[in-house]
Amino acid sequence: MAVTDSIADYLTRIRNSQMARHRIVEIPMSKVKKSITEILYDQGYIQKYKFEPGEGKQGIIKIALKYNKETQEPVIRKMGRISKPGLRKYSGVDDIPRVINGLGICIVSTSNGIMTDKQARKQNVGGELLCYVY
């Protein structure tokens, strides 16, 4: 089965793993998903990640999900796709949305690479709004 929207698949795999209380989720690798994983790690939404080469060209990303120590609730409360293959959403630097007034992050694909909304504002670049996480 071919996945048409690999980023939506990535987000859904993480969401489903959290609902099932899994510690680790495996996701097929791509450059975009690699960048998103690194951002999630840098922002403290996941515990660890590992890029493993797989059979063939595509590798696997192993992500250790993060849960609150006391409540056992997932650290990622909500994540969703903004720009979809059928309807791309682009935004200039002044129009990049603030997720929960700056508490969450919006992941933006810019000409300088994939970054958070805060980094995009700092570098004064707009781009395609991939997804939001909080």
LONU-108830 format. One record per residue: residue number from 1; x, y, z of N, C-alpha, C, O, CB in turn. Coordinates in steps of 0.001 Angstrom, whole numbers, plus 500000, padded with zeros to 6 digits. Each point is the difference from the previous one (the first is absolute). Glycine has a CB too. Layout:
   resi     n.xx     n.yy     n.zz    ca.xx    ca.yy    ca.zz     c.xx     c.yy     c.zz     o.xx     o.yy     o.zz    cb.xx    cb.yy    cb.zz
    NUM        X        Y        Z        X        Y        Z        X        Y        Z        X        Y        Z        X        Y        Z
...
END
This chain:
   resi     n.xx     n.yy     n.zz    ca.xx    ca.yy    ca.zz     c.xx     c.yy     c.zz     o.xx     o.yy     o.zz    cb.xx    cb.yy    cb.zz
      1   500838   498808   500000   499162   501192   500000   500878   501249   500000   500836   500185   500884   497335   498568   500336
      2   501631   502087   497793   500801   501218   499908   499358   501107   500831   498794   500235   499924   502001   499104   497771
      3   500035   501335   503097   499523   501119   500807   500192   501272   499188   501109   500298   499557   499451   498513   502633
      4   498353   501944   497615   500108   501209   499188   500547   501160   500812   500725   500838   499464   497373   498371   499135
      5   501565   500858   502698   500461   501093   500846   500852   499428   501131   499485   499575   501034   498462   501812   498400
      6   503370   498613   500344   500900   499344   500955   500070   500741   501336   500227   499368   501031   501098   499779   497038
      7   498487   502182   501940   500058   500750   501257   498759   499700   500850   500102   499850   501217   501251   501975   497655
      8   497486   498088   500490   498775   499655   500727   500135   498590   500578   499558   499740   501119   499057   501766   497370
      9   501996   497582   500745   500234   498630   500473   500926   500017   501216   499767   499281   500972   499914   499826   496681
     10   501361   501707   502290   500962   500150   501099   499287   500452   501271   500185   499407   501063   501637   501151   497288
     11   497359   500499   501539   499280   500541   501149   499010   498973   500562   499864   499859   501215   500387   502458   497828
     12   499062   496971   500062   499017   499003   500429   500670   498844   500732   499470   499512   500998   499076   501115   497067
     13   502610   498930   501453   500718   498911   500681   500383   500393   501420   499874   499200   500927   501002   500018   496863
     14   499599   502032   502381   500360   500472   501340   498749   500088   500871   500009   499558   501149   501952   501734   497908
     15   496961   499279   500398   498740   500144   500743   499471   498644   500457   499635   499827   501163   499840   502237   497514
     16   500485   496971   500394   499491   498662   500322   500864   499302   501036   499476   499343   500900   499580   500502   496805
     17   502264   500288   502184   500914   499375   500957   499797   500579   501394   500064   499276   500994   501599   500334   497168
     18   498091   501696   501909   499764   500624   501297   498690   499530   500608   499924   499775   501208   501384   502210   498052
     19   497659   497865   499917   498711   499541   500519   500103   498566   500513   499316   499619   500950   499496   501912   497450
     20   502057   497673   500955   500199   498621   500426   501076   499896   501088   500342   498903   500443   498962   500332   497268
     21   501232   501934   502718   501026   500076   501051   501287   499249   499648   500655   499440   500878   497501   500762   500767
     22   502201   499789   497070   501263   499380   499597   501163   500902   500410   499849   501219   500082   499013   497616   497974
     23   502283   500567   502198   501196   500768   500342   500744   500424   498732   500566   501092   499938   499621   497659   502249
     24   499805   500368   496795   500781   500253   498777   499101   499821   498775   499175   499088   499946   502962   500133   501196
     25   498039   501657   497889   499262   499892   498740   501008   499987   498857   500974   500753   500015   496991   500437   500961
     26   501797   497952   498032   500876   499916   498821   499278   500600   498804   498838   499689   499737   502301   498233   501166
     27   499573   502948   498372   499418   500706   498867   500971   499933   498824   501201   500195   500187   497501   501349   501358
     28   500799   498184   497240   500890   500019   498825   500652   501372   499847   499354   501024   500223   499208   497240   498641
     29   502707   501759   500758   500773   501237   499987   499872   500773   498685   499858   499419   498924   501721   499500   502654
     30   498475   502405   498545   500164   500907   498859   500706   501236   500552   500064   500192   501215   497828   498942   497543
     31   502632   501693   500358   500727   501200   500450   499107   500923   500827   500423   500534   501025   501028   499309   496941
     32   497305   500338   501574   499067   500891   500691   499689   499450   501393   500023   500739   500984   498982   499982   496801
     33   500704   497980   502292   499669   499385   501283   501195   500030   500948   499835   500129   501213   498498   498398   497632
     34   502877   501353   500593   501227   500100   500799   500076   501381   500648   500275   500116   501194   500910   498241   497279
     35   498570   502691   500734   500047   501375   500499   498932   500241   501064   500276   500627   501023   500613   500122   496759
     36   497888   498756   501985   498917   500183   500968   500354   499298   501313   499751   500540   501078   498554   499617   497045
     37   502275   498640   501789   500394   499250   501195   501039   500781   500800   499910   500084   501224   499606   497747   497589
     38   501470   502740   500496   501039   500774   500687   499396   501228   500689   500418   500361   501100   501282   498847   497212
     39   497317   501434   501046   499336   501153   500611   499225   499562   501238   500077   500658   501037   499751   500468   496714
     40   499424   497767   502157   499230   499512   501153   500928   499693   501174   499654   500249   501155   498606   498795   497289
     41   502923   500414   501252   500969   499691   501057   500553   501292   500620   500060   500136   501222   500546   497707   497595
     42   499794   503098   500325   500562   501273   500479   498997   500774   500861   500388   500685   500946   501054   499409   497003
     43   497273   499794   501721   498962   500733   500737   499510   499225   501227   499154   500494   500746   500156   500584   497103
     44   501220   497704   502363   499667   499234   501205   498709   499199   499933   499454   499625   501037   501754   502093   500172
     45   498292   498011   497581   498763   499232   499875   500228   498491   499981   499090   499232   500317   499958   502686   498452
     46   502153   497653   500864   500319   498560   500017   501279   499778   500814   500814   500908   500167   498077   498754   497555
     47   501266   499101   502780   501139   499694   500861   501283   499810   499206   501011   500653   500261   497423   498294   501349
     48   501510   500142   497406   501185   499668   499193   499541   499602   498618   498821   499722   499778   502479   499533   502257
     49   499639   500718   497037   499705   499475   498671   501261   499372   499431   501116   500330   500400   497087   501413   499227
     50   501594   497336   499422   501142   499344   499363   499648   499749   498544   498923   499496   499681   501804   499418   502501
     51   500208   501450   496934   499810   499730   498575   500721   498701   499673   501216   499903   500164   498593   502582   499273
     52   499441   496510   500097   500614   498712   499669   499839   499723   498517   498912   500159   499446   500623   498974   502871
     53   501567   500447   497030   499873   499640   498582   499186   498715   499873   500187   499058   500771   502029   502053   498696
     54   496875   498859   499551   499169   498809   499790   500410   499292   498728   500931   500410   499307   497168   500669   501907
     55   501177   497838   498491   500258   499312   498727   499499   500916   498893   498964   500648   500144   500831   497013   500903
     56   500926   502390   497868   499615   500903   498915   500499   501406   500286   500925   500188   500791   497048   498410   498730
     57   501414   502390   499837   500446   501380   500142   499536   500631   501308   500733   500756   500636   499236   499435   496892
     58   498796   499482   502862   499382   500704   501117   500401   499392   501345   500001   498780   500161   498082   501810   498346
     59   502254   500258   502444   500326   499536   501340   498800   500113   500914   498874   500202   499547   503496   500471   500109
     60   497883   499195   501646   498934   500066   500990   500384   501023   501067   501158   500075   500410   498194   497504   499159
     61   499676   503198   500871   500204   500905   501120   499358   499335   501215   498810   499684   499981   501220   502419   498524
     62   500754   497686   502548   499440   499483   501251   499897   501163   500965   500995   500663   500296   499986   497011   499339
     63   497808   502576   500857   499768   501125   500899   499548   499482   501363   499037   499240   500099   500362   502248   497946
     64   501315   498938   503013   499586   499678   501370   499072   501117   500451   500418   501149   500145   501753   497580   500381
     65   496559   500923   499696   499005   501008   500380   500179   500428   501447   500526   499249   500821   497877   499785   497519
     66   501160   502169   501962   500194   500580   501329   498653   500116   500709   499024   500483   499424   503012   500792   499770
     67   497921   498277   502058   498790   500093   500810   500300   500750   501289   501135   499992   500477   498000   497854   498543
     68   499853   502802   501542   500130   500695   501271   500234   498957   501100   499281   499004   500072   499216   502908   499130
     69   502508   498316   501656   500351   499013   501020   498871   499738   500993   499773   498849   500375   502579   501869   499376
     70   496932   500329   500687   498941   499823   501002   498704   499465   499390   499450   499000   500460   501569   502858   500853
     71   498501   498827   497638   498674   499676   499472   500025   498932   498905   498950   499466   499641   500380   502849   500917
     72   501848   497367   498909   500156   499058   498878   499278   500463   498733   499737   499201   499102   500465   498963   502568
     73   499480   503129   498266   499387   500554   498792   501101   500285   498982   501111   500367   500386   496973   500647   500954
     74   501627   498823   497353   501007   500320   498986   500361   501488   500042   499137   500840   500251   499992   497287   498303
     75   502145   502198   501200   500447   501392   499978   499356   500727   498815   499622   501166   500118   502576   498186   500984
     76   497678   499959   497755   499349   500599   498831   498493   499869   500196   499456   498897   499956   502517   500544   498502
     77   497350   501700   501760   498555   499963   500223   499260   499905   498667   499050   499233   499847   501227   502111   502269
     78   500191   499461   496921   499321   500029   498711   500997   500283   498894   500917   500803   500172   496967   499964   500928
     79   501940   498576   497769   500820   500301   498823   499120   499807   498769   499209   499060   499931   502962   500216   501236
     80   497974   501608   497880   499164   499908   498814   500674   500590   498784   500936   500793   500096   497077   499306   501355
     81   501484   499490   497406   500525   500454   498714   499348   501326   499649   498799   500171   500210   501604   497448   499021
     82   500364   503316   500242   499424   501272   499553   499890   499977   498475   498904   500092   499447   502075   501149   502559
     83   500175   498635   497318   500031   499974   498545   499832   498558   499539   500752   499121   500421   500739   502937   499492
     84   497527   497696   499224   499749   498633   499519   500365   499919   498515   500091   501027   499327   498043   498640   502386
     85   502077   499110   497772   500338   499892   498569   498938   500626   499092   500335   500545   498949   500914   497366   501581
     86   497481   502016   499861   498926   500574   499181   499863   501498   500150   499490   500670   499102   499345   497189   501093
     87   501619   502684   500946   499886   501429   500258   501220   500459   500785   500045   499892   501226   497426   499976   498758
     88   503507   500641   499299   501227   500471   500637   499745   501340   500674   499298   500851   499454   502103   497930   498841
     89   499169   501407   502892   499836   501263   500722   501372   500661   500156   500896   499459   500648   497060   499649   500595
     90   502185   502052   498160   501250   500752   500092   499751   501263   500807   498878   500502   500062   501930   498579   497719
     91   500248   501426   502833   499837   501172   500833   501255   500861   499954   501119   499488   500021   497305   499246   501462
     92   501378   502573   498455   501122   500920   500091   500460   500075   501451   499308   499510   500892   499846   501820   497122
     93   501980   499264   502228   500568   500035   501351   499056   500679   500994   499964   499614   501168   502328   500432   497824
     94   496950   500950   500570   499102   500726   500907   498719   499238   500301   499317   500299   500979   501617   501806   498131
     95   498731   496902   500050   498728   499285   500159   500159   498591   500570   499021   499257   500070   500120   502070   498031
     96   502070   498290   502306   500193   498658   500573   499217   499945   501315   500207   500843   500874   502118   498889   498043
     97   496771   499277   501235   499156   499972   501205   500787   499687   501270   501001   499285   499966   497106   500005   498595
     98   501420   501259   502561   500575   499673   501311   499130   498905   500592   498802   500200   500198   502141   502164   500168
     99   499649   496478   499919   499248   498874   500556   499859   500212   501502   500998   500130   500708   499846   498292   497480
    100   497924   501613   502296   499647   500321   501391   500857   501158   500517   500684   499880   501016   498637   497719   499376
    101   500626   503504   498898   500697   501224   500393   501488   499775   500278   500566   500624   500898   497288   500190   500050
    102   502777   498300   498287   501446   499801   500131   500387   498822   500882   501186   499694   500119   499051   502721   499542
    103   498788   496911   500965   500324   498841   500851   500247   498746   499159   500794   499143   500388   497820   501849   501461
    104   500714   498897   497009   500228   498870   499097   500922   500424   498873   500473   501136   499965   497272   497906   500595
    105   502512   500027   498506   500837   500363   498854   499277   499695   498689   499176   499090   499910   502894   500462   501455
    106   498266   501236   497641   499531   499761   498644   501259   499668   499207   500969   500758   500037   496977   500831   500148
    107   502052   497298   499106   501181   499613   499221   499825   500510   498572   499012   499695   499331   501377   498237   502116
    108   500598   502855   498099   499918   500689   498713   501121   499521   499084   501152   499890   500420   497800   502124   500686
    109   500701   497703   497639   501001   499648   498999   500357   501273   499240   499189   500528   499239   499932   497076   500549
    110   502111   502887   500428   500413   501259   499380   501106   499741   498973   500436   498865   499807   498942   502401   502296
    111   501057   499797   497252   501113   499884   499053   501304   499707   500741   500962   499529   499394   497871   502058   499028
    112   501207   498690   502892   501191   499713   500815   499890   498655   500719   500792   499713   500898   499535   502749   499410
    113   498698   496710   499305   499826   498699   500648   498753   499972   500859   499243   500969   500046   503220   498720   499941
    114   497328   499196   500693   498821   499835   500849   500340   500497   501396   501034   499640   500562   498154   498373   498079
    115   499927   502825   501918   500273   500606   501313   498699   500322   500719   498912   499855   499441   503240   501103   499686
    116   497977   499487   502136   498818   500391   500763   499573   501407   499590   500742   500722   499334   499963   497805   502604
    117   498083   501846   498474   499491   501333   499679   500877   501093   500607   500192   501049   499387   497491   498008   500501
    118   502848   500708   501304   500857   501009   500656   501293   500213   499211   500432   501135   499797   498608   498222   502445
    119   501575   499534   497313   501229   500118   499208   499730   500715   498678   500812   500807   499547   500064   497087   501509
    120   497967   501804   498322   499649   500628   498724   499826   501509   500175   500435   500783   499156   498446   497083   500094
    121   500474   502538   501862   499838   501443   500266   501350   500658   500221   500246   501104   499514   497499   498470   501494
    122   503144   499737   499736   501330   500552   500296   500803   500189   498714   500694   501003   499836   499270   497885   502426
    123   499934   500123   496813   500751   500080   498744   499245   500792   498929   500490   500179   498886   500569   497624   501669
    124   497735   502671   499802   499173   500799   499106   499664   499290   498687   500131   500580   498922   500898   501424   502094
    125   498537   496733   499084   499581   499247   498814   498628   499373   500229   499665   499603   501116   502745   499930   498306
    126   496808   500386   499515   498715   499317   500024   500159   498671   499300   501108   499619   499621   497619   502563   500413
    127   500153   497098   499790   500078   498731   499302   498730   499202   500143   498941   500537   500323   503489   499462   500036
    128   497691   498697   499394   498829   499120   500077   499807   499548   501447   500936   499508   500632   499419   499709   496972
    129   498436   500951   502915   499678   499604   501369   499715   498493   500019   498929   499569   499571   500129   502751   500959
    130   501886   496883   499961   499836   498546   499960   499032   499490   501051   499003   499360   499664   503297   500476   499466
    131   497984   500442   502157   499142   499482   501062   500196   500814   501270   500903   500831   500092   499195   496865   498902
    132   499023   502044   501997   500141   500651   501307   500092   498921   501072   499473   498900   499832   499237   503149   499382
    133   501965   498272   501891   500165   499068   501116   499888   500787   501289   500581   501077   500130   500897   497379   498504
    134   497764   501000   502335   500009   500553   501355   499603   498948   500996   499948   500274   501199   499517   501981   497914
END
